[in-house]
Amino acid sequence: MSDMILPVIVPVNTSPTLCPECGRPENKKIVCRHCDYEYVEEPTTRLEISIGVIFLCIIIWLLVTGIYWFVDNGEFGDHQTLFQIIAGQWEWLKTLRIW
Protein backbone atom coordinates (compact mmCIF):
# COMPACT_ATOMS: atom_id res chain seq x y z
CA MET A 1 0.00 0.00 0.00
CA SER A 2 2.97 2.36 0.49
CA ASP A 3 3.88 2.13 -3.24
CA MET A 4 0.62 3.76 -4.28
CA ILE A 5 1.00 7.11 -6.06
CA LEU A 6 -1.55 9.72 -5.10
CA PRO A 7 -2.35 12.62 -7.44
CA VAL A 8 -1.59 16.09 -6.20
CA ILE A 9 -4.27 18.64 -6.99
CA VAL A 10 -3.17 22.25 -6.84
CA PRO A 11 -5.94 24.81 -7.19
CA VAL A 12 -4.99 27.59 -9.61
CA ASN A 13 -6.95 30.79 -10.01
CA THR A 14 -7.17 31.47 -13.76
CA SER A 15 -9.42 34.51 -13.54
CA PRO A 16 -7.67 37.87 -14.08
CA THR A 17 -6.69 39.78 -10.97
CA LEU A 18 -8.99 42.68 -10.21
CA CYS A 19 -8.09 46.14 -9.03
CA PRO A 20 -9.08 46.57 -5.38
CA GLU A 21 -10.08 50.18 -6.09
CA CYS A 22 -12.31 49.99 -9.19
CA GLY A 23 -12.91 46.22 -9.53
CA ARG A 24 -11.82 46.04 -13.20
CA PRO A 25 -9.03 43.76 -14.47
CA GLU A 26 -5.62 45.15 -13.54
CA ASN A 27 -3.59 47.07 -16.10
CA LYS A 28 -0.26 47.49 -14.32
CA LYS A 29 2.41 50.00 -15.34
CA ILE A 30 5.77 50.97 -13.92
CA VAL A 31 5.94 54.55 -12.65
CA CYS A 32 8.41 56.64 -10.69
CA ARG A 33 7.32 57.04 -7.07
CA HIS A 34 8.60 60.60 -6.93
CA CYS A 35 7.27 62.26 -10.09
CA ASP A 36 4.73 59.69 -11.46
CA TYR A 37 6.66 59.35 -14.75
CA GLU A 38 5.34 56.29 -16.59
CA TYR A 39 8.03 54.02 -18.04
CA VAL A 40 6.96 52.73 -21.43
CA GLU A 41 8.15 49.31 -22.57
CA GLU A 42 9.95 49.72 -25.87
CA PRO A 43 9.10 47.14 -28.52
CA THR A 44 11.84 44.94 -29.90
CA THR A 45 13.31 46.51 -33.04
CA ARG A 46 14.06 44.71 -36.29
CA LEU A 47 17.77 45.20 -35.69
CA GLU A 48 17.57 43.44 -32.32
CA ILE A 49 15.56 40.59 -33.87
CA SER A 50 18.02 40.18 -36.75
CA ILE A 51 21.01 40.22 -34.37
CA GLY A 52 19.28 37.56 -32.27
CA VAL A 53 18.58 35.38 -35.33
CA ILE A 54 22.18 35.71 -36.55
CA PHE A 55 23.48 34.86 -33.07
CA LEU A 56 21.17 31.83 -32.89
CA CYS A 57 22.31 30.63 -36.34
CA ILE A 58 25.97 30.94 -35.33
CA ILE A 59 25.36 28.93 -32.15
CA ILE A 60 23.48 26.21 -34.05
CA TRP A 61 26.27 26.11 -36.66
CA LEU A 62 28.91 25.77 -33.93
CA LEU A 63 26.95 22.97 -32.24
CA VAL A 64 26.44 21.04 -35.48
CA THR A 65 30.09 21.51 -36.49
CA GLY A 66 31.30 20.39 -33.07
CA ILE A 67 29.07 17.32 -33.09
CA TYR A 68 30.23 16.47 -36.63
CA TRP A 69 33.85 16.88 -35.53
CA PHE A 70 33.40 14.52 -32.57
CA VAL A 71 31.56 11.93 -34.69
CA ASP A 72 33.98 12.21 -37.62
CA ASN A 73 37.02 11.73 -35.38
CA GLY A 74 35.80 8.33 -34.31
CA GLU A 75 37.55 5.06 -35.03
CA PHE A 76 36.96 5.20 -38.80
CA GLY A 77 37.13 8.99 -39.31
CA ASP A 78 39.56 11.20 -41.19
CA HIS A 79 40.94 12.66 -37.93
CA GLN A 80 40.63 16.23 -39.19
CA THR A 81 41.13 19.19 -36.90
CA LEU A 82 38.22 21.49 -36.19
CA PHE A 83 39.95 24.23 -38.20
CA GLN A 84 40.21 21.93 -41.23
CA ILE A 85 36.48 21.15 -41.00
CA ILE A 86 35.59 24.86 -40.80
CA ALA A 87 37.91 25.64 -43.73
CA GLY A 88 36.22 22.88 -45.74
CA GLN A 89 32.81 24.34 -44.92
CA TRP A 90 34.00 27.78 -46.07
CA GLU A 91 35.28 26.33 -49.35
CA TRP A 92 31.92 24.62 -49.86
CA LEU A 93 30.08 27.88 -49.20
CA LYS A 94 32.23 29.69 -51.77
CA THR A 95 31.22 27.14 -54.42
CA LEU A 96 27.50 27.92 -53.94
CA ARG A 97 27.85 31.26 -55.78
CA ILE A 98 25.14 32.93 -53.71
CA TRP A 99 26.89 36.27 -53.65
Secondary structure in CASP SS format (residue, H / E / C, confidence):
PFRMAT SS
TARGET T0000
AUTHOR 0000-0000-0000
METHOD secondary structure of the structure
MODEL  1
M C 1.00
S C 1.00
D C 1.00
M C 1.00
I C 1.00
L C 1.00
P C 1.00
V C 1.00
I C 1.00
V C 1.00
P C 1.00
V C 1.00
N C 1.00
T C 1.00
S C 1.00
P C 1.00
T C 1.00
L E 1.00
C C 1.00
P C 1.00
E C 1.00
C C 1.00
G C 1.00
R C 1.00
P E 1.00
E C 1.00
N C 1.00
K C 1.00
K C 1.00
I E 1.00
V E 1.00
C C 1.00
R C 1.00
H C 1.00
C C 1.00
D C 1.00
Y C 1.00
E E 1.00
Y E 1.00
V C 1.00
E C 1.00
E C 1.00
P C 1.00
T C 1.00
T C 1.00
R H 1.00
L H 1.00
E H 1.00
I H 1.00
S H 1.00
I H 1.00
G H 1.00
V H 1.00
I H 1.00
F H 1.00
L H 1.00
C H 1.00
I H 1.00
I H 1.00
I H 1.00
W H 1.00
L H 1.00
L H 1.00
V H 1.00
T H 1.00
G H 1.00
I H 1.00
Y H 1.00
W H 1.00
F H 1.00
V H 1.00
D H 1.00
N C 1.00
G C 1.00
E C 1.00
F C 1.00
G C 1.00
D C 1.00
H C 1.00
Q C 1.00
T C 1.00
L H 1.00
F H 1.00
Q H 1.00
I H 1.00
I H 1.00
A H 1.00
G H 1.00
Q H 1.00
W H 1.00
E H 1.00
W H 1.00
L H 1.00
K H 1.00
T H 1.00
L C 1.00
R C 1.00
I C 1.00
W C 1.00
END
